[in-house]
Amino acid sequence: MELALEVAGVSKIFPGDGSSAARTVLDHLTFHIKDGEFVTLLGPSGSGKTTLFHIIGGLEKPSSGDVRLYGRSTLGKRGEIAYMPQQASLMPWLTVARNIELALDIAGVDRKAARILSREWLERVGLAEVRDAYPHVLSGGMQQRVSFLRALLSPQPLMCLDEPFGALDALTRMQMQTWLLSLWEENRRSVLFVTHSIEEALLLSDRIIVLSASPATIIREIEVPFPRPRGEMIWSDPLFNAMKREIYELLRPEEPGSGGRKEGQAHGICQEPSPVG
Amino acid sequence: MASKIRRLWPPLAVLVIVLAGWQGAVVLLGINEYELPSPLVIGATAYEEAPRLFEHTKATLGITMLGFIIGSAAGFVLAALLHLIPGAKAGFYPLLVLTQNVPVMALGPLLVIWFGFGLMPKIILLTIVCFFPISVAMLTGLTKSDPKLLNYMSMIGASKSQLFWRLELPHAVPYLFSGLKIAASYSVISAIYAETIGGSEGLGVYMRLSMRGWQTANMFAAIAVVITLSLVLFGLIFVLERLFVRGTAGSKGE
């Protein structure tokens, strides 16, 4: 099977300047996404996911390693992925339909084709009535639907979704997850998905890659066995809860007292009236 | 529409009260007409002078519009160039500020020496006055694009020219309108000043002649015309802004 994305030994070290030491953000990351596979990167905040996205998106170059899309190295090449950011990032001066057309236009889709495509899909996903509305009148969840649709309609085969529901309230988030799930299961695009939420990862993905905090390394790769099409029912599956627990254990921060930083903090509190000042 | 009328009537009411007080004071205190004419006298004078005022207003309006349009276009192009050419902003922006520190009083006569008494020095003066607020406002708008949108556009592979046309320029439009509003008020005042440094027509010339002849009422009538002119120009830009600025971006230009 062809690989949609190969991340091969990617490291990123930000060189230090006078005031700060060099910082390793990504440490020899290697993983892949098969064509039509939904893969989630799950990790704590600050595990360098933004940097990884910038490298895959061609905005930054890694210190070492390679990124290949369908077998072709795309280091430093922009516009090779469809992208959905954490915040909807819709142009406030464009209507919903025009926002979608803008993304397609930049991806090289003919303008007329883009108009037909956006019209047809807004209808299909039940957003036809907001087609000519400006983004500020939409709720956060609606904005993210438009943002997802924009990425889904982009012609690039790999979709990168960067914590797309991170800024939504819990209820909207659950609705968005099932909405995305049903849309994706109909279309089966190759997806790289980033989240902090274990449940979200288990519900949506074929495979989960668990990352450590900085520098990011791969702790474990987990196949998600639930059959598709999936629904909210899997939340009550005992296996779901067992896997949730297992992943949680992997991500659990070190116990107080054992981690260097925490110990340092404790000392700081104890020795507050320090004679050195 | 109803809310606009509601917002309009308090200043109108104040204006009417001020005019009535003015009228009363002039009549009761017996103030000389050449010192301070009453609003009614000013109205009557304006009516008598209407044909002459109209001719001069036409001349002033012509210069104002021409200078405003050329100045705005220059300001727009300059801002785009300074933004798009790397390093240009760092080199030219401080000099741009410098041009605004040359007093208009000095600039006017110099321009007359260089370009004579025709239309040319007036248009140049207006251009110099108008381009600055527009350039500054535009540059702010162009450089202050939402970083979130900038990141999105970069991630989907927008080229530099796509970034400019599809993100930075539309984002700068409300700023452009703020600049245009300021430039519009400047342009009327500057046109009147420009007319006093040379030439034979325009409200500036009319005001100067009125003052020389102690025709204070004529002076006030001309002032009323100038205010009206400024308001009309301002209103025109406001309407254009409504037409061009859509979505939430509109609130930024206020």
Contacts between the chains, C-beta under 8 A, distances in Angstrom:
chain1	res1	chain2	res2	distance
A	53	B	155	7.3
A	54	B	155	7.9
A	57	B	154	7.4
A	57	B	155	4.4
A	57	B	157	8.0
A	58	B	157	7.3
A	59	B	154	5.6
A	59	B	155	6.8
A	78	B	154	6.7
A	78	B	155	7.5
A	78	B	156	8.0
A	78	B	157	4.0
A	79	B	156	6.3
A	79	B	157	1.9
A	79	B	158	7.7
A	80	B	157	7.0
A	81	B	155	7.4
A	81	B	156	7.8
A	82	B	156	7.4
A	83	B	152	7.0
A	83	B	155	4.3
A	83	B	156	5.3
A	85	B	148	7.1
A	85	B	151	6.8
A	85	B	152	5.3
A	85	B	155	7.1
A	87	B	148	5.3
A	89	B	148	5.3
A	89	B	149	5.4
A	89	B	151	7.6
A	89	B	152	3.9
A	91	B	149	6.7
A	91	B	166	7.6
A	91	B	167	7.1
A	91	B	170	6.9
A	91	B	247	7.8
A	92	B	247	4.2
A	92	B	248	4.4
A	92	B	249	5.0
A	93	B	170	5.0
A	93	B	171	7.7
A	93	B	173	7.5
A	93	B	245	7.2
A	93	B	246	5.2
A	93	B	247	4.6
A	93	B	249	4.6
A	94	B	170	7.9
A	94	B	246	7.9
A	94	B	247	7.1
A	102	B	166	6.1
A	103	B	156	6.0
A	106	B	153	7.4
A	106	B	156	5.6
A	106	B	157	6.5
A	106	B	158	5.1
A	106	B	162	5.7
A	106	B	166	7.3
A	107	B	156	6.6
A	107	B	157	7.2
A	134	B	246	6.3
A	134	B	247	3.8
A	134	B	248	7.0
A	135	B	247	6.7
A	135	B	248	7.7
A	136	B	247	6.1
A	136	B	248	4.1
A	154	B	156	7.1
A	160	B	155	7.8
